[in-house]
């Protein structure tokens, strides 16, 4: 954006530094100056004095929100959005704040704008959306944030150029790879019939040209494809004197006779790192074939190659082996810079290491402990390299203010939720919980042969199947159904036990009744034989039997008595001692 990056309203005030390195605050003449300097306190004061939050400056026709997106004043941008700044207000060229953030690579500001509802489909006077502008300037992180928000990557401008055309024309290989990864077609033509590969050849971007050819359905057909002017890639390279493209097409690559084979022979470690071949990389270094910090012709190390492709495993191993991550190539890029350029977030985090904002899990936020806010928080953008130079104390103060605002809003939210419940409202969480409860009740009945025979790891809370969010709900619901089924079985067994106890009591009562009947039957029989002197010896035997009587004898005697009772109607009389 020519004429904007270093210019601003004439009333912009400067700040001086004290001997201790602290910034000395000065008074700003306008709301735009305060925003450009990132001074949210003075921004608030100026608005309270009556300045419009959407005031347009005279020179650039920028609103405060435009300047916040331009300079990366993230806290000011948050404040402006919170107080109702107009997201759709555009400059004379049709640029909204989202366009400015895309041009400048302010991915943090872009994310804030998206959360607040910025229209990423808005077009400027050339039909360009923020997606086109981020691709043009090679801001891959900003581009990735917009793609993740769901914006259409195939939108065209007035020349029918899509973001992939801009990436090919400007040689933005990282953005080109990202767009193709998100499903953009590279076989669509513009209003002149040019494919992206035509534009790459026209501008001499050899790396983009090679990559596009490798991704085309037919490379030979791509080389022969003509635009509306009857020119193919060879014709365009000749017309614009792009010798590297000509030599590549003609079979004598720009870097040698066979660049791929030559690179493989000269720098096998770099090729292995580029491809993510960790086993080959280990073998080459362990055998002493290459040095772990060896550079190629462009000054790139193994870490540069691995970082450019996002091979985290290779990077982890190289760091473990002591590779230097601070070496810069001829473009003065560290491996972390290469990873940022190609939007490999995991590689960026790994290479930048444990930053000051990484804290222990046991740490708790204490708003009275300023040290916490010094080592906590990530601010600013990844793509932009010339944000406003806030001091560490300014950044710490911004974090403290943001945290206090969070506490205040959380308290207000709790009050609002309480008021809503008192008025009879039902929260979404309550509805969701009720729905899950109803679904759990509809589950099939418990099947012991399936549920109880599962391995013990399935019921372990640390098992991978339990840790998965989508698996946890049905498993818990199934366990709930199992518990209910087991409770039903327990109730059934309790009732069955009570029934058996009742039957046992009945049997005991019947036994007692039979004993009484037996005793009544014995009395007259004994009386009939008392006067018989010939039975003295039998009586002695009877007394002995009584003394040694047992359960078995009682059963036997009971059976004999039954025989005696059965025989009495027939006129026969029997005595127990007759059967001893």
C-alpha positions as CSV (number, residue, x, y, z in Angstrom):
1,X,0.0,0.0,0.0
2,X,2.2,2.8,-1.2
3,X,2.3,6.0,0.8
4,X,0.5,4.6,3.8
5,X,3.0,2.5,5.8
6,X,5.1,5.3,6.9
7,X,2.7,8.2,6.8
8,X,-0.2,9.5,8.8
9,X,-2.0,12.5,10.1
10,X,0.1,15.6,10.5
11,X,-0.8,15.9,14.1
12,X,0.8,12.6,15.1
13,X,2.9,13.0,18.2
14,X,6.1,11.2,19.0
15,X,7.3,9.6,22.2
16,X,10.7,9.9,23.9
17,X,12.5,7.3,25.9
18,X,13.7,7.9,29.4
19,X,17.2,6.7,30.5
20,X,15.7,3.7,32.2
21,X,14.2,2.6,28.9
22,X,10.6,3.4,29.8
23,X,8.4,5.2,27.3
24,X,7.3,8.7,28.2
25,X,3.7,9.3,27.5
26,X,2.7,12.3,25.4
27,X,-0.5,13.8,24.4
28,X,-2.0,12.9,21.0
29,X,-3.8,15.5,18.9
30,X,-6.4,13.2,17.3
31,X,-8.1,9.8,17.7
32,X,-6.2,8.4,14.7
33,X,-2.8,9.3,16.4
34,X,-3.8,7.5,19.6
35,X,-4.8,4.4,17.7
36,X,-1.7,4.3,15.6
37,X,0.4,4.6,18.8
38,X,-1.6,1.8,20.4
39,X,-2.6,4.1,23.4
40,X,-6.0,2.8,24.4
41,X,-6.2,5.1,27.4
42,X,-5.9,8.2,25.4
43,X,-8.3,6.7,22.8
44,X,-10.9,6.3,25.5
45,X,-10.4,9.9,26.7
46,X,-10.6,11.4,23.3
47,X,-13.9,9.5,22.6
48,X,-15.3,10.7,25.9
49,X,-14.5,14.3,24.9
50,X,-16.8,13.9,22.0
51,X,-14.7,12.5,19.1
52,X,-16.6,10.2,16.7
53,X,-15.5,6.5,16.8
54,X,-15.9,6.4,13.0
55,X,-14.1,9.7,12.3
56,X,-12.4,9.8,8.9
57,X,-9.0,11.4,8.6
58,X,-8.4,14.0,6.0
59,X,-5.4,12.6,4.2
60,X,-6.1,8.8,3.8
61,X,-9.8,8.7,4.5
62,X,-9.1,6.1,7.2
63,X,-11.3,5.5,10.2
64,X,-9.7,4.6,13.6
65,X,-10.5,1.0,12.9
66,X,-8.6,1.2,9.6
67,X,-5.6,2.6,11.4
68,X,-5.8,-0.1,14.1
69,X,-5.8,-2.8,11.5
70,X,-2.9,-1.1,9.6
71,X,-0.6,-0.6,12.6
72,X,-1.5,-3.8,14.5
73,X,-2.9,-1.9,17.5
74,X,-4.7,-5.0,18.7
75,X,-6.0,-3.6,22.0
76,X,-7.2,-0.4,20.3
77,X,-8.9,-2.6,17.7
78,X,-10.6,-4.6,20.4
79,X,-11.8,-1.4,22.1
80,X,-13.1,0.1,18.9
81,X,-15.0,-3.1,18.1
82,X,-16.4,-3.3,21.6
83,X,-17.7,0.3,21.4
84,X,-19.4,-0.2,18.0
85,X,-17.0,0.8,15.3
86,X,-18.3,0.3,11.8
87,X,-16.8,-2.8,10.2
88,X,-18.2,-2.1,6.8
89,X,-17.0,1.4,6.3
90,X,-14.6,1.6,3.3
91,X,-12.0,3.9,2.0
92,X,-12.1,5.7,-1.4
93,X,-10.6,2.5,-2.9
94,X,-13.2,0.3,-1.3
95,X,-11.0,-1.1,1.4
96,X,-12.5,-2.1,4.7
97,X,-10.6,-2.8,7.9
98,X,-10.3,-6.5,6.8
99,X,-8.7,-5.4,3.5
100,X,-6.1,-3.3,5.4
101,X,-5.4,-6.2,7.8
102,X,-4.9,-8.6,4.8
103,X,-2.5,-6.1,3.1
104,X,-0.5,-5.6,6.2
105,X,-0.5,-9.2,7.3
106,X,-2.0,-8.4,10.6
107,X,-3.4,-11.9,11.3
108,X,-4.2,-11.2,14.9
109,X,-6.3,-8.2,13.9
110,X,-7.9,-10.2,11.1
111,X,-8.9,-12.9,13.6
112,X,-10.5,-10.3,15.8
113,X,-12.4,-8.8,12.8
114,X,-13.7,-12.2,11.8
115,X,-15.0,-12.9,15.3
116,X,-16.8,-9.6,15.3
117,X,-18.5,-10.4,11.9
118,X,-16.3,-8.8,9.3
119,X,-17.4,-9.4,5.7
120,X,-14.6,-11.3,4.0
121,X,-16.5,-11.3,0.7
122,X,-16.5,-7.5,0.5
123,X,-14.8,-6.4,-2.8
124,X,-12.8,-3.2,-3.5
125,X,-13.0,-1.1,-6.7
126,X,-11.0,-3.8,-8.5
127,X,-13.2,-6.6,-7.2
128,X,-10.5,-7.9,-4.8
129,X,-11.5,-9.4,-1.5
130,X,-9.2,-9.6,1.6
131,X,-8.3,-13.1,0.4
132,X,-6.9,-11.8,-2.9
133,X,-4.9,-9.1,-1.1
134,X,-3.4,-11.5,1.5
135,X,-2.3,-13.8,-1.3
136,X,-0.8,-10.9,-3.3
137,X,1.4,-9.9,-0.4
138,X,2.3,-13.5,0.6
139,X,0.8,-13.4,4.1
140,X,0.1,-17.1,4.5
141,X,-0.9,-17.0,8.2
142,X,-3.5,-14.3,7.5
143,X,-4.7,-16.3,4.5
144,X,-5.0,-19.4,6.6
145,X,-7.1,-17.7,9.2
146,X,-9.5,-16.5,6.6
147,X,-9.7,-20.0,5.0
148,X,-10.5,-21.5,8.3
149,X,-13.4,-19.1,8.8
150,X,-15.1,-20.7,5.8
151,X,-14.6,-18.0,3.2
152,X,-14.9,-19.1,-0.5
153,X,-11.4,-19.4,-1.9
154,X,-12.6,-19.4,-5.5
155,X,-14.0,-15.9,-5.6
156,X,-12.9,-13.9,-8.7
157,X,-12.2,-10.2,-9.2
158,X,-13.1,-8.1,-12.2
159,X,-10.4,-9.8,-14.3
160,X,-11.7,-13.2,-13.3
161,X,-8.5,-13.8,-11.3
162,X,-8.9,-16.1,-8.3
163,X,-6.5,-16.1,-5.4
164,X,-4.5,-18.9,-7.1
165,X,-3.9,-16.6,-10.0
166,X,-2.5,-13.9,-7.7
167,X,-0.3,-16.5,-5.9
168,X,1.2,-17.7,-9.2
169,X,1.6,-14.2,-10.7
170,X,3.4,-12.8,-7.6
171,X,5.4,-16.0,-6.9
172,X,3.8,-16.7,-3.5
173,X,4.6,-20.4,-3.2
174,X,3.5,-20.8,0.4
175,X,0.1,-19.2,-0.4
176,X,-0.2,-21.3,-3.5
177,X,0.4,-24.5,-1.7
178,X,-2.1,-23.5,1.0
179,X,-4.8,-22.6,-1.5
180,X,-4.4,-25.9,-3.4
181,X,-4.6,-27.7,0.0
182,X,-7.9,-26.0,0.6
183,X,-9.3,-27.3,-2.7
184,X,-8.7,-24.4,-5.1
185,X,-8.6,-25.4,-8.8
186,X,-5.4,-24.6,-10.7
187,X,-7.0,-25.3,-14.1
188,X,-9.4,-22.4,-14.2
189,X,-8.6,-19.5,-16.6
190,X,-8.9,-15.8,-16.3
191,X,-10.6,-13.4,-18.8
192,X,-7.6,-13.8,-21.2
193,X,-7.6,-17.6,-21.0
194,X,-4.5,-17.7,-18.8
195,X,-4.0,-20.6,-16.4
196,X,-2.0,-20.0,-13.2
197,X,0.9,-21.8,-14.8
198,X,0.8,-19.2,-17.7
199,X,1.1,-16.4,-15.1
200,X,4.0,-18.1,-13.3
201,X,5.9,-18.5,-16.6
202,X,5.1,-14.9,-17.6
203,X,6.7,-13.6,-14.3
204,X,9.5,-16.2,-14.2
205,X,8.6,-17.7,-10.9
206,X,10.3,-21.1,-11.4
207,X,9.4,-22.7,-8.1
208,X,5.7,-21.9,-8.5
209,X,5.9,-23.0,-12.2
210,X,7.4,-26.4,-11.2
211,X,4.9,-26.9,-8.4
212,X,1.9,-26.1,-10.6
213,X,3.1,-28.5,-13.3
214,X,3.5,-31.2,-10.7
215,X,-0.1,-30.6,-9.5
216,X,-1.7,-30.5,-13.0
217,X,-3.5,-33.5,-14.3
218,X,-1.3,-33.6,-17.3
219,X,2.0,-31.6,-17.4
220,X,2.5,-32.1,-21.1
221,X,-1.0,-30.8,-21.8
222,X,-0.3,-27.8,-19.5
223,X,2.8,-26.9,-21.5
224,X,0.9,-27.1,-24.7
225,X,-2.2,-25.2,-23.5
226,X,-2.9,-21.8,-25.3
227,X,-4.5,-18.7,-23.9
228,X,-6.9,-16.5,-25.8
229,X,-4.0,-14.8,-27.6
230,X,-2.7,-18.2,-28.9
231,X,0.3,-18.3,-26.5
232,X,1.5,-21.2,-24.4
233,X,3.9,-21.1,-21.5
234,X,7.0,-21.3,-23.8
235,X,5.7,-18.3,-25.9
236,X,5.1,-16.2,-22.8
237,X,8.5,-17.0,-21.3
238,X,10.1,-16.0,-24.6
239,X,8.1,-12.8,-24.8
240,X,9.0,-11.7,-21.3
241,X,12.6,-13.0,-21.4
242,X,12.3,-15.5,-18.6
243,X,15.4,-17.6,-19.3
244,X,15.0,-19.8,-16.2
245,X,11.5,-20.9,-17.4
246,X,12.8,-21.5,-21.0
247,X,15.7,-23.6,-19.8
248,X,13.5,-25.7,-17.6
249,X,11.0,-26.3,-20.4
250,X,13.7,-27.1,-22.9
251,X,15.2,-29.8,-20.6
252,X,18.3,-27.9,-19.5
253,X,17.2,-26.6,-16.1
254,X,18.4,-23.3,-14.8
255,X,20.6,-24.8,-12.1
256,X,22.2,-27.6,-14.2
257,X,21.7,-30.4,-16.6
258,X,19.5,-32.4,-14.2
259,X,18.7,-30.3,-11.2
260,X,16.8,-33.0,-9.3
261,X,19.6,-35.6,-9.7
262,X,22.3,-33.0,-9.1
263,X,20.6,-31.8,-5.9
264,X,20.2,-35.4,-4.7
265,X,23.8,-36.2,-5.2
266,X,25.2,-32.9,-3.8
267,X,22.9,-32.5,-0.9
268,X,21.3,-35.9,0.0
269,X,20.5,-34.8,3.5
270,X,18.6,-31.7,2.3
271,X,16.5,-33.9,0.0
272,X,15.8,-36.3,2.8
273,X,14.8,-33.4,5.1
274,X,12.6,-31.9,2.4
275,X,10.8,-35.2,1.9
276,X,10.5,-36.0,5.6
277,X,12.6,-39.2,5.2
278,X,13.7,-39.4,8.8
279,X,15.4,-42.9,8.5
280,X,17.5,-41.7,5.6
281,X,18.4,-38.5,7.5
282,X,19.5,-40.5,10.5
283,X,21.6,-42.9,8.4
284,X,23.4,-40.1,6.6
285,X,24.2,-38.2,9.8
286,X,25.1,-41.3,11.9
287,X,27.4,-42.6,9.1
288,X,29.1,-39.2,9.0
289,X,28.2,-38.6,5.3
290,X,26.9,-35.1,6.1
291,X,27.1,-32.6,8.8
292,X,24.0,-31.8,10.8
293,X,24.4,-28.1,10.1
294,X,25.4,-28.5,6.5
295,X,24.2,-25.7,4.1
296,X,23.2,-26.0,0.4
297,X,23.9,-23.4,-2.3
298,X,21.2,-21.1,-0.9
299,X,22.6,-21.3,2.6
300,X,19.7,-23.4,3.9
301,X,20.3,-26.1,6.5
302,X,18.5,-29.4,7.1
303,X,16.2,-27.6,9.5
304,X,15.2,-25.0,6.8
305,X,14.2,-27.8,4.5
306,X,12.2,-29.7,7.1
307,X,10.6,-26.5,8.4
308,X,9.5,-25.5,5.0
309,X,7.5,-28.7,4.6
310,X,6.3,-29.0,8.2
311,X,8.1,-32.2,9.0
312,X,7.9,-32.0,12.8
313,X,9.4,-35.4,13.5
314,X,12.5,-34.5,11.5
315,X,12.8,-31.2,13.3
316,X,12.4,-32.8,16.7
317,X,15.2,-35.3,15.9
318,X,17.5,-32.5,14.6
319,X,16.9,-30.4,17.7
320,X,17.7,-33.5,19.9
321,X,20.9,-34.0,17.9
322,X,22.0,-30.4,18.5
323,X,21.2,-28.8,15.2
324,X,21.5,-25.0,15.3
325,X,18.1,-23.3,14.8
326,X,19.5,-19.8,14.6
327,X,21.4,-20.2,11.3
328,X,20.1,-18.0,8.5
329,X,20.1,-18.6,4.8
330,X,20.9,-16.2,2.0
331,X,17.4,-14.7,2.4
332,X,18.3,-14.1,6.1
333,X,15.6,-16.5,7.3
334,X,15.8,-18.8,10.2
335,X,14.1,-22.2,10.1
336,X,11.2,-20.7,12.2
337,X,10.8,-17.9,9.6
338,X,10.5,-20.5,6.8
339,X,7.9,-22.4,8.8
340,X,6.0,-19.2,9.3
341,X,6.1,-18.4,5.6
342,X,4.5,-21.7,4.7
343,X,2.1,-21.6,7.6
344,X,3.3,-24.7,9.4
345,X,1.9,-23.9,12.9
346,X,3.3,-27.0,14.7
347,X,6.8,-26.4,13.3
348,X,6.6,-22.7,14.3
349,X,5.7,-23.6,17.9
350,X,8.4,-26.2,18.1
351,X,11.2,-24.0,16.7
352,X,10.3,-21.0,18.8
353,X,10.5,-23.3,21.8
354,X,9.0,-22.6,25.2
355,X,8.2,-19.0,25.2
356,X,7.7,-16.8,28.2
357,X,4.0,-17.2,27.9
358,X,4.2,-21.0,28.5
359,X,3.1,-21.6,32.1
360,X,2.7,-24.6,34.4
361,X,-0.6,-26.3,34.5
362,X,-0.8,-25.6,38.3
363,X,-0.4,-21.9,37.9
364,X,-3.5,-19.8,38.7
365,X,-4.3,-16.3,37.5
366,X,-3.7,-13.7,40.1
367,X,-4.6,-10.2,39.0
368,X,-2.6,-8.8,41.9
369,X,0.6,-10.6,40.7
370,X,2.0,-8.5,37.9
371,X,4.7,-11.2,37.2
372,X,2.0,-13.5,35.9
373,X,1.0,-11.1,33.2
374,X,4.6,-10.4,32.3
375,X,5.2,-14.1,31.4
376,X,1.7,-14.9,30.2
377,X,0.1,-14.1,26.8
378,X,0.8,-14.0,23.1
379,X,0.2,-10.8,21.3
380,X,0.6,-9.4,17.8
381,X,0.7,-11.0,14.4
382,X,2.9,-13.6,12.8
383,X,3.0,-12.2,9.2
384,X,3.6,-8.5,10.1
385,X,7.2,-7.7,11.0
386,X,6.8,-4.0,11.7
387,X,4.1,-3.7,14.3
388,X,4.0,-0.8,16.6
389,X,6.9,-1.0,19.1
390,X,5.1,-1.3,22.5
391,X,7.3,-1.8,25.5
392,X,7.0,-4.8,27.7
393,X,5.3,-2.7,30.4
394,X,2.7,-1.5,27.9
395,X,2.0,-5.1,26.8
396,X,1.7,-6.2,30.4
397,X,-0.7,-3.3,31.2
398,X,-2.8,-4.3,28.2
399,X,-3.0,-7.9,29.4
400,X,-4.1,-6.8,32.9
401,X,-6.8,-4.5,31.5
402,X,-8.1,-7.3,29.2
403,X,-8.2,-9.8,32.2
404,X,-10.0,-7.4,34.4
405,X,-12.6,-6.8,31.6
406,X,-13.0,-10.6,31.4
407,X,-13.7,-10.9,35.1
408,X,-16.2,-8.0,34.9
409,X,-18.0,-9.5,32.0
410,X,-18.1,-13.0,33.5
411,X,-19.7,-11.5,36.6
412,X,-22.3,-9.7,34.5
413,X,-22.9,-13.0,32.6
414,X,-23.6,-14.9,35.8
415,X,-26.1,-12.2,36.9
416,X,-27.8,-12.3,33.5
417,X,-28.1,-16.1,33.5
418,X,-29.5,-16.0,37.0
419,X,-32.1,-13.4,36.0
420,X,-33.0,-15.6,33.0
421,X,-33.6,-18.6,35.1
422,X,-35.7,-16.7,37.6
423,X,-37.9,-15.6,34.8
424,X,-38.5,-19.3,33.9
425,X,-36.0,-19.5,31.1
426,X,-34.3,-22.7,30.1
427,X,-30.6,-22.7,29.1
428,X,-29.2,-24.7,26.1
429,X,-27.1,-26.7,28.5
430,X,-30.2,-27.9,30.3
431,X,-31.9,-28.8,27.1
432,X,-28.9,-30.7,25.9
433,X,-28.6,-32.6,29.2
434,X,-32.3,-33.5,29.1
435,X,-31.9,-34.7,25.5
436,X,-28.9,-36.9,26.5
437,X,-30.9,-38.4,29.3
438,X,-33.8,-39.3,27.0
439,X,-31.4,-40.9,24.5
440,X,-29.9,-42.9,27.3
441,X,-33.3,-44.2,28.3
442,X,-33.9,-45.4,24.7
443,X,-30.8,-47.6,24.6
444,X,-31.3,-51.4,24.2
445,X,-31.6,-53.6,27.3
446,X,-28.5,-54.9,29.0
447,X,-26.9,-58.0,27.5
448,X,-24.5,-59.6,29.9
449,X,-22.8,-61.8,27.3
450,X,-21.8,-58.6,25.4
451,X,-21.3,-55.9,28.1
452,X,-19.7,-58.0,30.9
453,X,-17.3,-59.9,28.7
454,X,-15.6,-56.8,27.4
455,X,-11.9,-56.5,28.3
456,X,-11.1,-54.5,31.5
457,X,-9.3,-51.9,29.3
458,X,-12.6,-50.9,27.9
459,X,-13.9,-49.8,31.3
460,X,-10.7,-48.0,32.2
461,X,-11.0,-44.2,32.1
462,X,-7.6,-43.9,30.4
463,X,-8.4,-46.2,27.6
464,X,-8.3,-44.5,24.1
465,X,-11.9,-45.4,23.4
466,X,-13.0,-43.6,26.5
467,X,-10.8,-40.6,25.9
468,X,-12.5,-39.9,22.6
469,X,-15.2,-37.3,22.9
470,X,-17.5,-38.9,20.4
471,X,-17.1,-42.3,22.1
472,X,-17.5,-41.1,25.7
473,X,-21.2,-40.2,25.5
474,X,-22.5,-43.5,24.2
475,X,-20.2,-45.5,26.5
476,X,-21.5,-43.6,29.6
477,X,-25.0,-43.9,28.4
478,X,-24.5,-47.7,27.9
479,X,-23.0,-47.9,31.4
480,X,-26.0,-46.1,32.8
481,X,-28.3,-48.6,31.1
482,X,-26.2,-51.4,32.5
483,X,-26.5,-50.1,36.0
484,X,-30.2,-49.8,35.7
485,X,-30.5,-53.4,34.4
486,X,-28.3,-54.7,37.3
487,X,-30.5,-52.9,39.8
488,X,-33.5,-54.6,38.2
489,X,-31.8,-58.0,38.6
490,X,-31.0,-57.2,42.2
491,X,-34.6,-56.4,43.0
492,X,-35.7,-59.6,41.4
493,X,-33.3,-61.7,43.5
494,X,-34.5,-59.9,46.6
495,X,-38.1,-60.8,46.0
496,X,-37.1,-64.4,45.1
497,X,-35.3,-64.7,48.5
498,X,-38.3,-63.4,50.4
499,X,-40.5,-66.0,48.7
500,X,-38.1,-68.8,49.5
501,X,-37.9,-67.7,53.1
502,X,-41.8,-67.8,53.3
503,X,-41.7,-71.3,51.9
504,X,-39.1,-72.3,54.5
505,X,-41.3,-71.0,57.3
506,X,-44.3,-73.0,56.0
507,X,-42.2,-76.2,55.9
508,X,-41.0,-75.6,59.4
509,X,-44.6,-75.2,60.6
510,X,-45.7,-78.4,58.8
511,X,-42.8,-80.3,60.5
512,X,-43.9,-79.0,63.9
513,X,-47.5,-80.1,63.2
514,X,-46.4,-83.6,62.2
515,X,-44.4,-83.9,65.4
516,X,-47.5,-83.0,67.4
517,X,-49.5,-85.6,65.5
518,X,-46.8,-88.2,66.2
519,X,-46.7,-87.5,69.9
520,X,-50.5,-87.8,70.1
521,X,-50.4,-91.1,68.3
522,X,-47.7,-92.6,70.5
523,X,-49.5,-92.0,73.9
524,X,-52.4,-94.6,73.5
525,X,-50.1,-97.2,72.0
526,X,-47.8,-97.0,75.0
527,X,-50.7,-97.2,77.4
528,X,-51.8,-100.5,75.8
529,X,-48.6,-102.3,76.5
530,X,-47.8,-100.9,79.9
531,X,-49.5,-103.8,81.8
532,X,-47.9,-106.5,79.8
533,X,-45.1,-107.9,82.0
534,X,-43.6,-109.7,79.1
535,X,-42.5,-106.4,77.5
536,X,-40.2,-105.2,80.3
537,X,-37.1,-106.0,78.2
538,X,-38.7,-104.2,75.2
539,X,-39.3,-101.2,77.4
540,X,-35.6,-101.1,78.3
541,X,-34.8,-101.2,74.7
542,X,-37.1,-98.4,74.0
543,X,-35.5,-96.3,76.7
544,X,-32.1,-96.9,75.2
545,X,-33.3,-95.9,71.8
546,X,-34.7,-92.7,73.1
547,X,-31.3,-91.8,74.6
548,X,-29.4,-92.4,71.3
549,X,-32.1,-91.0,69.0
550,X,-30.8,-88.9,66.1
551,X,-32.1,-87.2,63.0
552,X,-31.7,-90.4,61.0
553,X,-33.4,-92.6,63.6
554,X,-36.3,-90.1,63.8
555,X,-36.9,-90.3,60.1
556,X,-36.8,-94.1,60.2
557,X,-39.1,-94.2,63.2
558,X,-41.4,-91.7,61.5
559,X,-41.7,-94.0,58.5
560,X,-42.5,-97.0,60.8
561,X,-45.1,-95.1,62.6
562,X,-46.7,-94.3,59.3
563,X,-46.8,-98.0,58.5
564,X,-48.4,-98.7,61.9
565,X,-51.1,-96.1,61.3
566,X,-51.8,-97.6,57.9
567,X,-52.2,-101.1,59.4
568,X,-54.5,-100.2,62.3
569,X,-57.7,-100.1,60.2
570,X,-57.0,-103.7,59.2
571,X,-57.1,-104.8,62.8
572,X,-53.4,-105.1,63.3
573,X,-51.3,-103.5,65.9
574,X,-47.6,-102.9,65.6
575,X,-45.0,-101.4,68.0
576,X,-41.8,-99.6,67.2
577,X,-39.7,-102.0,69.1
578,X,-40.9,-104.9,66.9
579,X,-38.9,-103.4,64.1
580,X,-35.6,-102.6,65.9
